């Protein structure tokens, strides 16, 4: 921010003035730039669901166009919006498979060691999940089999849905290429529809740096922290919101700080005012679905559409929703569904399909004369 040759204004998203929002203010103050907290109201996500699916491209969930509810404010106040999107993916190794350890009440945490994928079967298993209840009966094969049918070996390389990778490891490490492989692509794509915007991390020089950096350094090198310390030592002394450890601290302290902070927040802190609030920038959407009714309302509003589509099961939709309320983690399945239902294109395609199905057809096509 200090290196920018134009005026900069910072924005931070949160549901309340939580620990990370306070740290964001410290960062902006240290950098000498103004900051505005974009505070999401109680109905923010419900309102977003009515708005963002119109920009949907069948990738991601409605909520991932994170700042859509503040579009008017941002368009009025800034000329260009930069985000930190893809920074963690490239330089914190978030995309690299790692083993996970269970620490009971502390939760589960990744061990920062690369877990190599050794077969196409392992690769496919890491790319798919079980089919949601609402499309399960429409599939003649398991999701693994559907995906595997589009993956092939080409010498030492692999071709995944037409995208060629030099090796199985490259396909794993570069799993977000193309960007539409990841649901968060809707943040990038959707924000572009909202206003002039971009992310500094989608720079060919940084992509080349990522490709040439060993996985061990991505996972354990604290690369972003070290870079900030190099550019601005005072800024690096401020702790990260999820670790309470300064960015300039040794890399080994970062995961320890993350575990300790998670334990404190889970067991030693007072309950938050709302069940979907968190100490960070993101909403706990799993709890939001359980505590608010907008997903149920969207499902009921689109019952006719659901029943009209041959690949959706009304009973399966209700099973998926009910199981989530009972404690299952069906967040992805439910947000995928309601985003799909709210997309204008979905209703148009369903209407077109019904029109074709009900139009009398003789079975003989007339060919216009030349």
C-alpha positions as CSV (number, residue, x, y, z in Angstrom):
1,X,0.0,0.0,0.0
2,X,2.9,2.3,0.8
3,X,4.4,1.6,-2.6
4,X,1.3,2.6,-4.5
5,X,1.7,5.7,-6.7
6,X,-2.0,6.6,-6.3
7,X,-4.4,7.2,-3.4
8,X,-5.4,4.0,-1.7
9,X,-8.5,3.3,0.4
10,X,-8.8,0.0,2.3
11,X,-12.0,-2.0,2.8
12,X,-12.6,-4.9,5.1
13,X,-15.6,-7.2,5.1
14,X,-17.0,-8.6,8.4
15,X,-20.2,-9.4,10.2
16,X,-19.1,-7.5,13.3
17,X,-16.1,-5.6,14.7
18,X,-14.3,-8.9,15.4
19,X,-10.6,-9.5,16.1
20,X,-9.6,-9.6,12.4
21,X,-11.4,-6.4,11.7
22,X,-9.5,-4.7,14.5
23,X,-6.2,-6.1,13.1
24,X,-7.2,-4.8,9.6
25,X,-7.6,-1.3,11.1
26,X,-4.1,-1.6,12.7
27,X,-2.6,-2.6,9.4
28,X,-4.2,0.3,7.5
29,X,-3.1,2.7,10.3
30,X,0.5,1.4,10.1
31,X,0.4,1.8,6.3
32,X,-1.0,5.3,6.6
33,X,-4.1,4.7,4.5
34,X,-7.8,5.1,5.4
35,X,-10.0,2.0,6.0
36,X,-13.7,1.4,5.9
37,X,-15.4,-1.6,7.6
38,X,-18.0,-3.1,5.2
39,X,-20.2,-4.6,7.9
40,X,-22.7,-7.3,6.7
41,X,-26.2,-7.0,8.1
42,X,-28.3,-9.9,9.3
43,X,-30.0,-10.2,5.9
44,X,-26.9,-9.6,3.8
45,X,-26.6,-13.2,2.5
46,X,-30.3,-13.6,1.8
47,X,-30.2,-10.3,-0.2
48,X,-27.1,-11.4,-2.0
49,X,-28.8,-14.7,-3.1
50,X,-31.4,-12.6,-4.8
51,X,-28.8,-10.6,-6.7
52,X,-25.6,-12.4,-7.6
53,X,-26.9,-15.5,-9.4
54,X,-27.7,-13.3,-12.4
55,X,-24.0,-13.2,-13.0
56,X,-23.5,-16.9,-12.4
57,X,-21.5,-19.0,-14.8
58,X,-22.2,-22.4,-13.2
59,X,-19.0,-22.1,-11.1
60,X,-19.1,-21.3,-7.4
61,X,-21.8,-20.2,-4.9
62,X,-23.8,-16.9,-4.7
63,X,-22.0,-15.8,-1.6
64,X,-18.6,-15.8,-3.2
65,X,-19.2,-12.5,-4.9
66,X,-18.3,-11.3,-1.5
67,X,-18.7,-7.5,-1.8
68,X,-21.8,-7.5,-4.0
69,X,-24.0,-6.0,-1.3
70,X,-21.7,-3.0,-1.2
71,X,-21.5,-2.5,-5.0
72,X,-23.0,1.0,-4.9
73,X,-20.6,2.2,-2.1
74,X,-17.5,0.8,-3.9
75,X,-18.5,2.1,-7.3
76,X,-19.0,5.6,-5.9
77,X,-15.8,5.7,-3.8
78,X,-13.1,4.0,-5.9
79,X,-12.0,3.8,-9.5
80,X,-10.5,0.3,-9.3
81,X,-10.9,-2.5,-6.8
82,X,-7.9,-4.7,-6.0
83,X,-8.4,-7.9,-3.9
84,X,-5.9,-10.3,-2.3
85,X,-7.6,-13.2,-4.1
86,X,-5.4,-16.2,-5.0
87,X,-2.6,-15.1,-2.7
88,X,-3.1,-18.0,-0.3
89,X,-3.6,-20.4,-3.1
90,X,-0.3,-19.5,-4.8
91,X,2.0,-18.8,-1.9
92,X,0.6,-20.6,1.2
93,X,0.2,-24.0,-0.5
94,X,-3.6,-24.2,0.2
95,X,-4.0,-26.3,-2.9
96,X,-1.3,-28.8,-2.1
97,X,-2.6,-32.1,-0.5
98,X,-1.4,-32.6,3.0
99,X,-2.1,-35.1,5.8
100,X,-4.5,-33.9,8.5
101,X,-4.3,-34.6,12.2
102,X,-7.2,-34.7,14.6
103,X,-6.7,-32.9,17.9
104,X,-10.0,-33.6,19.6
105,X,-11.5,-30.4,20.9
106,X,-9.0,-28.4,19.1
107,X,-10.3,-29.5,15.7
108,X,-8.4,-30.9,12.8
109,X,-5.3,-29.3,11.3
110,X,-3.1,-29.9,8.2
111,X,0.4,-31.0,8.6
112,X,2.6,-28.8,6.4
113,X,4.1,-31.7,4.4
114,X,3.2,-32.6,0.9
115,X,1.2,-35.8,0.5
116,X,2.0,-37.0,-3.0
117,X,-0.7,-38.4,-5.2
118,X,0.6,-41.5,-6.9
119,X,-2.2,-42.7,-9.1
120,X,-5.0,-41.4,-11.3
121,X,-7.4,-43.1,-8.9
122,X,-6.0,-41.0,-6.0
123,X,-6.1,-37.9,-8.1
124,X,-9.7,-38.4,-9.1
125,X,-10.7,-39.1,-5.5
126,X,-9.2,-35.8,-4.5
127,X,-11.2,-33.9,-7.1
128,X,-14.7,-35.2,-6.4
129,X,-17.1,-35.7,-3.6
130,X,-20.3,-37.7,-3.2
131,X,-23.2,-36.7,-5.2
132,X,-25.9,-34.6,-3.3
133,X,-29.1,-36.5,-2.5
134,X,-31.0,-34.3,-5.0
135,X,-29.2,-35.7,-8.1
136,X,-28.1,-39.1,-6.8
137,X,-30.9,-41.0,-8.5
138,X,-30.3,-39.3,-11.8
139,X,-26.8,-40.7,-12.1
140,X,-26.1,-44.1,-13.6
141,X,-22.6,-44.1,-12.2
142,X,-20.7,-42.9,-9.2
143,X,-19.2,-39.4,-9.3
144,X,-15.7,-40.9,-9.3
145,X,-16.5,-42.9,-12.4
146,X,-18.1,-39.9,-14.2
147,X,-15.0,-37.8,-13.5
148,X,-12.5,-40.6,-14.3
149,X,-14.0,-41.1,-17.7
150,X,-12.7,-37.6,-18.6
151,X,-9.2,-38.2,-17.3
152,X,-6.5,-40.0,-19.3
153,X,-2.8,-40.6,-19.3
154,X,-0.7,-39.2,-22.1
155,X,2.9,-40.5,-21.6
156,X,4.2,-39.0,-18.3
157,X,1.4,-36.4,-18.4
158,X,-2.3,-36.4,-17.7
159,X,-5.3,-34.8,-19.5
160,X,-8.1,-33.8,-17.3
161,X,-11.3,-32.7,-19.2
162,X,-9.2,-31.6,-22.1
163,X,-6.6,-29.7,-20.1
164,X,-3.1,-31.2,-20.5
165,X,-0.6,-31.3,-17.5
166,X,3.0,-32.4,-17.7
167,X,2.7,-34.9,-14.9
168,X,0.3,-36.2,-12.3
169,X,2.0,-34.0,-9.7
170,X,1.7,-30.9,-11.9
171,X,-2.1,-31.6,-12.3
172,X,-2.3,-31.8,-8.5
173,X,-0.2,-28.8,-7.7
174,X,-1.8,-26.7,-10.4
175,X,-5.3,-27.9,-9.7
176,X,-6.7,-24.3,-9.9
177,X,-5.6,-24.0,-13.5
178,X,-7.8,-23.1,-15.3
179,X,-9.4,-20.8,-12.7
180,X,-12.8,-22.3,-13.3
181,X,-11.6,-25.5,-11.5
182,X,-12.2,-23.7,-8.2
183,X,-15.5,-22.4,-6.9
184,X,-13.8,-19.2,-5.6
185,X,-13.4,-18.2,-9.3
186,X,-16.9,-16.6,-9.0
187,X,-15.4,-14.0,-6.7
188,X,-12.9,-13.0,-9.4
189,X,-15.4,-13.3,-12.3
190,X,-18.4,-11.8,-10.4
191,X,-16.5,-8.8,-9.1
192,X,-15.4,-8.0,-12.6
193,X,-19.1,-7.8,-13.6
194,X,-19.6,-5.4,-10.7
195,X,-16.8,-2.9,-11.4
196,X,-13.3,-2.5,-12.7
197,X,-11.4,-4.9,-10.5
198,X,-8.6,-7.5,-10.3
199,X,-6.1,-9.3,-8.1
200,X,-2.4,-8.5,-8.0
201,X,-1.6,-12.2,-7.8
202,X,-2.7,-13.0,-11.3
203,X,0.5,-11.7,-12.7
204,X,2.6,-13.9,-15.0
205,X,5.7,-13.1,-13.0
206,X,4.1,-14.3,-9.8
207,X,2.7,-17.4,-11.6
208,X,6.3,-18.2,-12.8
209,X,7.6,-17.7,-9.2
210,X,4.9,-20.0,-7.9
211,X,5.8,-22.7,-10.5
212,X,9.5,-22.5,-9.6
213,X,9.0,-22.6,-5.8
214,X,9.4,-25.9,-4.0
215,X,6.3,-27.2,-2.3
216,X,8.2,-27.3,1.0
217,X,8.7,-23.5,0.8
218,X,5.0,-22.9,-0.1
219,X,3.9,-24.9,2.9
220,X,6.4,-24.0,5.5
221,X,8.3,-20.9,4.2
222,X,5.9,-18.1,5.4
223,X,6.6,-16.5,2.0
224,X,4.0,-13.8,2.3
225,X,5.0,-12.9,5.8
226,X,8.7,-12.7,4.9
227,X,7.8,-10.5,1.9
228,X,5.9,-8.1,4.0
229,X,8.7,-8.0,6.6
230,X,11.2,-7.2,3.8
231,X,9.0,-4.4,2.4
232,X,7.7,-3.0,5.7
233,X,9.2,-4.4,9.0
234,X,6.7,-2.4,11.2
235,X,3.8,-3.8,9.3
236,X,5.1,-7.4,9.8
237,X,5.1,-6.9,13.5
238,X,1.3,-6.9,13.6
239,X,-0.1,-10.4,14.3
240,X,-2.2,-12.3,11.8
241,X,-5.8,-12.6,12.7
242,X,-5.9,-16.4,12.7
243,X,-2.7,-17.0,14.6
244,X,-2.1,-14.0,16.9
245,X,1.5,-14.4,15.9
246,X,3.4,-11.6,14.0
247,X,4.0,-12.2,10.4
248,X,7.7,-11.7,11.1
249,X,7.8,-14.7,13.5
250,X,9.5,-17.9,12.4
251,X,7.4,-20.1,10.2
252,X,7.3,-22.9,12.8
253,X,5.3,-20.6,15.2
254,X,2.6,-19.9,12.7
255,X,0.8,-23.3,12.9
256,X,1.3,-23.4,16.7
257,X,-0.3,-19.9,16.9
258,X,-3.2,-21.1,14.7
259,X,-3.9,-24.1,17.0
260,X,-3.7,-22.1,20.2
261,X,-5.9,-19.3,18.8
262,X,-8.5,-21.9,17.6
263,X,-8.6,-23.5,21.0
264,X,-9.0,-20.2,22.8
265,X,-11.9,-19.1,20.5
266,X,-13.6,-22.4,20.7
267,X,-13.3,-23.1,24.4
268,X,-12.3,-20.0,26.3
269,X,-14.3,-17.2,24.6
270,X,-17.9,-16.1,25.2
271,X,-20.5,-17.2,22.7
272,X,-20.9,-14.7,19.9
273,X,-24.1,-12.7,19.5
274,X,-25.1,-14.6,16.3
275,X,-24.4,-18.3,15.6
276,X,-23.0,-17.5,12.2
277,X,-20.5,-14.9,13.4
278,X,-16.8,-15.7,13.4
279,X,-13.6,-14.0,14.5
280,X,-12.5,-13.6,10.9
281,X,-13.9,-12.0,7.7
282,X,-16.1,-14.9,6.6
283,X,-19.5,-16.0,7.8
284,X,-20.1,-19.4,9.2
285,X,-22.4,-20.4,6.4
286,X,-23.2,-23.8,7.7
287,X,-24.6,-22.2,10.9
288,X,-26.3,-19.5,8.9
289,X,-28.4,-22.1,7.0
290,X,-29.4,-23.6,10.3
291,X,-30.3,-20.3,12.0
292,X,-32.0,-18.5,9.1
293,X,-34.7,-19.6,6.6
294,X,-33.6,-18.1,3.3
295,X,-32.4,-21.4,1.9
296,X,-35.6,-23.1,2.8
297,X,-37.6,-20.2,1.4
298,X,-35.7,-20.4,-1.9
299,X,-36.3,-24.1,-2.2
300,X,-40.0,-23.8,-1.6
301,X,-40.3,-20.8,-4.0
302,X,-38.8,-23.0,-6.7
303,X,-40.6,-26.3,-6.0
304,X,-42.2,-26.3,-9.4
305,X,-38.9,-25.7,-11.2
306,X,-37.2,-28.4,-9.2
307,X,-40.0,-30.9,-10.0
308,X,-39.8,-30.0,-13.7
309,X,-36.1,-30.7,-14.1
310,X,-35.5,-34.5,-14.7
311,X,-32.2,-34.6,-13.0
312,X,-33.4,-33.0,-9.7
313,X,-35.3,-34.8,-7.0
314,X,-37.7,-32.9,-4.8
315,X,-37.5,-35.6,-2.1
316,X,-33.7,-35.5,-2.4
317,X,-33.6,-31.7,-2.0
318,X,-35.6,-32.0,1.2
319,X,-33.4,-34.8,2.5
320,X,-30.3,-32.8,1.8
321,X,-31.7,-29.8,3.7
322,X,-33.1,-31.8,6.6
323,X,-29.8,-33.6,7.1
324,X,-27.9,-30.3,7.2
325,X,-30.2,-29.1,9.9
326,X,-29.5,-32.3,11.8
327,X,-25.7,-31.6,11.7
328,X,-24.5,-32.9,8.4
329,X,-22.2,-30.6,6.3
330,X,-24.3,-30.0,3.2
331,X,-23.3,-26.4,2.8
332,X,-21.7,-26.9,-0.7
333,X,-24.7,-28.9,-2.0
334,X,-27.3,-26.5,-0.7
335,X,-25.5,-23.3,-1.8
336,X,-24.9,-24.9,-5.3
337,X,-28.6,-25.7,-5.5
338,X,-30.0,-22.3,-4.5
339,X,-27.5,-20.5,-6.7
340,X,-28.5,-22.7,-9.6
341,X,-32.2,-22.1,-8.9
342,X,-31.8,-18.3,-8.8
343,X,-29.9,-18.1,-12.1
344,X,-32.3,-16.6,-14.7
345,X,-30.7,-19.0,-17.3
346,X,-32.0,-22.0,-15.4
347,X,-35.6,-21.0,-15.6
348,X,-35.2,-20.1,-19.3
349,X,-33.6,-23.5,-20.1
350,X,-36.3,-25.3,-18.1
351,X,-39.0,-23.4,-20.0
352,X,-37.4,-24.1,-23.4
353,X,-37.1,-27.8,-22.5
354,X,-40.8,-28.0,-21.6
355,X,-41.7,-26.2,-24.8
356,X,-39.8,-28.7,-26.9
357,X,-41.3,-31.6,-25.0
358,X,-44.9,-30.3,-25.5
359,X,-44.6,-29.2,-29.1
360,X,-46.2,-31.7,-31.6
361,X,-43.6,-33.1,-33.9
362,X,-44.2,-35.3,-36.9
363,X,-40.8,-36.7,-36.9
364,X,-40.1,-35.3,-40.4
365,X,-38.0,-32.2,-40.8
366,X,-38.5,-30.0,-43.8
367,X,-35.4,-28.7,-45.5
368,X,-35.6,-25.3,-47.1
369,X,-34.8,-25.2,-50.8
370,X,-31.6,-23.5,-51.8
